[in-house]
Amino acid sequence: MKILLVEDDLEISTMLKNFLATENYEVVTAYDGESACEKFFSEDYSLVLLDLMIPKKNGIEVMGKIRESSTVPIIILSAKDTDFDKTLGLSLGADDYITKPFSVTEMAARIKANIRRNTQYAAGASMQRPVLIKGTLTMNLNDYSVKKDGKEIELTAKEFEILKLLLQNPKKVYTKEQIYSLVWKDAYLGDENAVNVHISRLRTKIEDNPRDPKYIITVWGIGYKAGGD
């Protein structure tokens, strides 16, 4: 499996590349945003490790370019550890966020988990499944497409899985812990940011008015459920 490592600190980049090589990953390095974009679009990658504070194009700009055409897992590497920074990174398309300094063993575990989820999502796309319809939304589980009023909406893997979970069980209210466990397939450790950010991003894409949602309804004090006609 090939990983694109975007990190302008040569010492950290070399350390990570050497460590990941022992984990049987092929690592391609980039030290600025422009070369990161060039390398990403010239090869196929299983995952991107992306520092935010890089020259020429910053990490947010690089992530934006990647997300225009790819749902490859992106893990942000950052020295900033505030909830605002984490929420911003996740809301703009990252799948995970690791704060510097970090444990390389934790890094390896996060990489494996994100690649596994993405692989399972891609494999599921080939299975024959029904079409879900809710109001003007149509989810085709055959080809993993979502349309609203006939126009296709681009969702990430996790956004798709959250929406599918809610629409397949329209009468059920899911807690944030249940959503995290079922979609991320990891133990819930009490961090609500991941679920909150993905729900917010999903509403932005599918709702007429994200502040007055009709498809994903908040059940205060409990969690979320499907709405719509």
TIMI-365158 format. One record per residue (C-alpha): residue in one letter; z, x, y. Coordinates in nm, 3 decimals. Each point is the difference from the previous one (the first is absolute). Layout:
# residues N
(r A, (Z, X, Y))
...
***
This chain:
# residues 229
(r M, (0.000, 0.000, 0.000))
(r K, (-0.089, 0.123, 0.345))
(r I, (0.228, -0.021, 0.305))
(r L, (-0.090, 0.061, 0.364))
(r L, (0.290, 0.177, 0.173))
(r V, (-0.016, -0.017, 0.380))
(r E, (0.270, 0.227, 0.145))
(r D, (-0.030, 0.251, 0.284))
(r D, (0.312, 0.196, -0.098))
(r L, (-0.145, 0.274, -0.221))
(r E, (0.331, 0.070, -0.173))
(r I, (0.056, -0.365, -0.096))
(r S, (-0.365, -0.044, -0.098))
(r T, (0.004, 0.305, -0.226))
(r M, (0.332, -0.099, -0.158))
(r L, (-0.121, -0.353, -0.074))
(r K, (-0.338, 0.113, -0.130))
(r N, (0.161, 0.249, -0.239))
(r F, (0.257, -0.252, -0.120))
(r L, (-0.254, -0.278, -0.055))
(r A, (-0.219, 0.241, -0.193))
(r T, (0.287, 0.034, -0.250))
(r E, (-0.008, -0.381, -0.029))
(r N, (-0.371, 0.022, -0.095))
(r Y, (-0.139, -0.131, 0.328))
(r E, (-0.303, 0.150, 0.171))
(r V, (0.091, 0.036, 0.367))
(r V, (-0.244, 0.026, 0.290))
(r T, (0.162, 0.106, 0.327))
(r A, (-0.083, -0.083, 0.361))
(r Y, (0.185, 0.130, 0.306))
(r D, (-0.127, -0.235, 0.270))
(r G, (-0.121, -0.358, 0.031))
(r E, (-0.368, 0.074, 0.039))
(r S, (-0.025, 0.211, -0.315))
(r A, (0.215, -0.258, -0.183))
(r C, (-0.255, -0.273, 0.073))
(r E, (-0.292, 0.224, -0.097))
(r K, (0.162, 0.094, -0.331))
(r F, (0.112, -0.354, -0.082))
(r F, (-0.347, -0.147, 0.038))
(r S, (-0.169, 0.281, -0.194))
(r E, (0.202, -0.042, -0.323))
(r D, (0.197, -0.256, -0.200))
(r Y, (0.379, 0.019, 0.004))
(r S, (0.279, -0.168, -0.192))
(r L, (0.244, 0.030, 0.291))
(r V, (0.041, 0.138, 0.354))
(r L, (0.311, 0.182, 0.127))
(r L, (-0.019, -0.026, 0.377))
(r D, (0.210, 0.168, 0.269))
(r L, (0.000, -0.199, 0.324))
(r M, (0.035, 0.288, 0.246))
(r I, (-0.327, 0.187, -0.056))
(r P, (-0.254, 0.136, 0.254))
(r K, (-0.341, -0.131, 0.108))
(r K, (0.052, -0.346, -0.153))
(r N, (0.358, -0.110, -0.066))
(r G, (0.111, -0.153, -0.328))
(r I, (-0.019, -0.358, 0.128))
(r E, (-0.364, 0.052, 0.101))
(r V, (-0.082, 0.155, -0.338))
(r M, (0.166, -0.288, -0.181))
(r G, (-0.196, -0.248, 0.206))
(r K, (-0.330, 0.165, -0.095))
(r I, (0.095, 0.003, -0.369))
(r R, (0.106, -0.364, 0.003))
(r E, (-0.335, -0.108, 0.142))
(r S, (-0.153, 0.049, -0.344))
(r S, (0.266, 0.094, -0.256))
(r T, (0.323, -0.129, -0.155))
(r V, (0.092, 0.342, -0.142))
(r P, (0.382, 0.045, -0.001))
(r I, (0.123, 0.182, 0.312))
(r I, (0.344, 0.159, 0.019))
(r I, (0.111, 0.102, 0.348))
(r L, (0.189, 0.329, 0.045))
(r S, (0.201, 0.002, 0.321))
(r A, (0.298, 0.160, 0.168))
(r K, (0.058, -0.332, 0.177))
(r D, (0.239, -0.217, -0.199))
(r T, (0.073, -0.299, 0.223))
(r D, (-0.063, -0.353, -0.126))
(r F, (-0.255, -0.043, 0.280))
(r D, (-0.207, 0.299, -0.116))
(r K, (0.013, -0.111, -0.362))
(r T, (-0.093, -0.357, 0.086))
(r L, (-0.286, 0.118, 0.222))
(r G, (-0.141, 0.221, -0.274))
(r L, (0.022, -0.272, -0.265))
(r S, (-0.145, -0.265, 0.231))
(r L, (-0.303, 0.216, 0.073))
(r G, (-0.091, 0.046, -0.365))
(r A, (0.231, 0.250, -0.169))
(r D, (0.133, -0.081, -0.346))
(r D, (0.307, 0.222, 0.018))
(r Y, (0.195, 0.218, 0.245))
(r I, (0.187, 0.323, -0.075))
(r T, (0.221, 0.167, 0.259))
(r K, (0.014, 0.377, 0.041))
(r P, (0.179, 0.190, -0.141))
(r F, (-0.065, -0.152, -0.341))
(r S, (0.059, 0.071, -0.367))
(r V, (-0.314, 0.107, -0.186))
(r T, (0.122, -0.190, -0.308))
(r E, (0.028, -0.318, 0.207))
(r M, (-0.345, 0.072, 0.141))
(r A, (-0.142, 0.032, -0.352))
(r A, (0.162, -0.329, -0.105))
(r R, (-0.137, -0.183, 0.305))
(r I, (-0.348, 0.139, -0.060))
(r K, (0.002, -0.108, -0.366))
(r A, (0.128, -0.347, 0.090))
(r N, (-0.264, -0.060, 0.269))
(r I, (-0.287, 0.126, -0.215))
(r R, (0.122, -0.212, -0.292))
(r R, (0.013, -0.315, 0.212))
(r N, (-0.345, 0.060, 0.142))
(r T, (-0.143, 0.070, -0.345))
(r Q, (0.152, -0.318, -0.141))
(r Y, (-0.140, -0.197, 0.292))
(r A, (-0.350, 0.142, -0.053))
(r A, (0.016, -0.065, -0.375))
(r G, (0.102, -0.360, 0.064))
(r A, (-0.309, -0.057, 0.208))
(r S, (-0.216, 0.008, -0.312))
(r M, (0.194, -0.276, -0.179))
(r Q, (-0.129, -0.358, 0.005))
(r R, (0.240, -0.214, 0.203))
(r P, (-0.022, -0.329, 0.186))
(r V, (-0.060, -0.076, 0.366))
(r L, (0.296, -0.106, 0.215))
(r I, (-0.060, -0.237, 0.290))
(r K, (0.254, -0.083, 0.271))
(r G, (-0.123, -0.180, 0.309))
(r T, (-0.300, 0.198, 0.129))
(r L, (0.105, 0.311, -0.195))
(r T, (-0.176, 0.095, -0.322))
(r M, (0.123, 0.280, -0.227))
(r N, (-0.243, 0.110, -0.267))
(r L, (0.208, 0.184, -0.259))
(r N, (-0.318, 0.095, -0.182))
(r D, (-0.120, 0.241, 0.268))
(r Y, (0.320, 0.026, 0.209))
(r S, (-0.157, -0.154, 0.307))
(r V, (0.164, -0.228, 0.256))
(r K, (-0.191, -0.230, 0.234))
(r K, (0.108, -0.225, 0.283))
(r D, (-0.246, -0.263, 0.119))
(r G, (-0.260, 0.185, -0.207))
(r K, (0.057, 0.334, 0.174))
(r E, (0.130, 0.291, -0.205))
(r I, (0.338, 0.152, 0.089))
(r E, (0.077, 0.360, -0.091))
(r L, (0.344, 0.035, -0.162))
(r T, (0.175, 0.304, -0.142))
(r A, (0.115, -0.007, -0.363))
(r K, (0.358, -0.095, 0.088))
(r E, (-0.105, -0.264, 0.252))
(r F, (-0.222, -0.156, -0.266))
(r E, (0.277, 0.004, -0.260))
(r I, (0.252, -0.159, 0.238))
(r L, (-0.242, -0.278, 0.091))
(r K, (-0.093, -0.055, -0.364))
(r L, (0.365, -0.018, -0.103))
(r L, (0.075, -0.269, 0.259))
(r L, (-0.316, -0.206, -0.056))
(r Q, (0.035, 0.005, -0.379))
(r N, (0.352, -0.139, 0.034))
(r P, (-0.025, -0.234, 0.300))
(r K, (0.332, -0.178, -0.057))
(r K, (0.207, 0.312, -0.054))
(r V, (0.196, 0.179, 0.271))
(r Y, (0.009, 0.377, -0.052))
(r T, (0.271, 0.226, 0.135))
(r K, (-0.103, 0.333, 0.151))
(r E, (0.158, 0.171, -0.301))
(r Q, (-0.214, -0.206, -0.239))
(r I, (-0.319, 0.067, 0.197))
(r Y, (0.070, 0.374, 0.008))
(r S, (0.081, 0.015, -0.371))
(r L, (-0.307, -0.200, -0.102))
(r V, (-0.253, 0.160, 0.235))
(r W, (0.128, 0.358, 0.029))
(r K, (0.131, -0.003, -0.359))
(r D, (0.295, 0.214, 0.104))
(r A, (0.370, -0.061, 0.037))
(r Y, (0.089, -0.157, 0.336))
(r L, (0.231, 0.232, 0.193))
(r G, (0.077, -0.230, 0.291))
(r D, (-0.271, 0.122, 0.238))
(r E, (-0.161, -0.317, 0.139))
(r N, (-0.256, 0.183, 0.213))
(r A, (-0.269, 0.027, -0.267))
(r V, (-0.002, -0.374, -0.076))
(r N, (0.039, -0.107, 0.364))
(r V, (-0.282, 0.223, 0.121))
(r H, (-0.243, -0.106, -0.272))
(r I, (0.076, -0.369, 0.057))
(r S, (-0.055, 0.048, 0.375))
(r R, (-0.327, 0.185, -0.055))
(r L, (-0.117, -0.264, -0.248))
(r R, (0.076, -0.280, 0.244))
(r T, (-0.199, 0.178, 0.269))
(r K, (-0.302, -0.005, -0.229))
(r I, (0.017, -0.352, -0.147))
(r E, (0.182, -0.220, 0.250))
(r D, (-0.159, -0.175, 0.299))
(r N, (0.323, 0.071, 0.187))
(r P, (0.224, 0.261, -0.168))
(r R, (0.295, -0.122, 0.210))
(r D, (-0.043, -0.350, -0.144))
(r P, (-0.102, 0.077, -0.359))
(r K, (-0.142, -0.267, -0.230))
(r Y, (-0.071, 0.201, -0.314))
(r I, (0.308, 0.224, -0.029))
(r I, (0.313, -0.187, 0.098))
(r T, (0.335, 0.163, 0.071))
(r V, (0.292, -0.172, -0.171))
(r W, (0.282, 0.125, 0.221))
(r G, (0.278, 0.178, -0.181))
(r I, (-0.196, 0.004, -0.328))
(r G, (-0.353, 0.140, 0.020))
(r Y, (-0.357, -0.128, 0.000))
(r K, (-0.214, -0.268, -0.160))
(r A, (-0.360, -0.122, 0.018))
(r G, (-0.088, -0.266, 0.254))
(r G, (-0.326, -0.165, 0.097))
(r D, (-0.168, -0.316, -0.118))
***
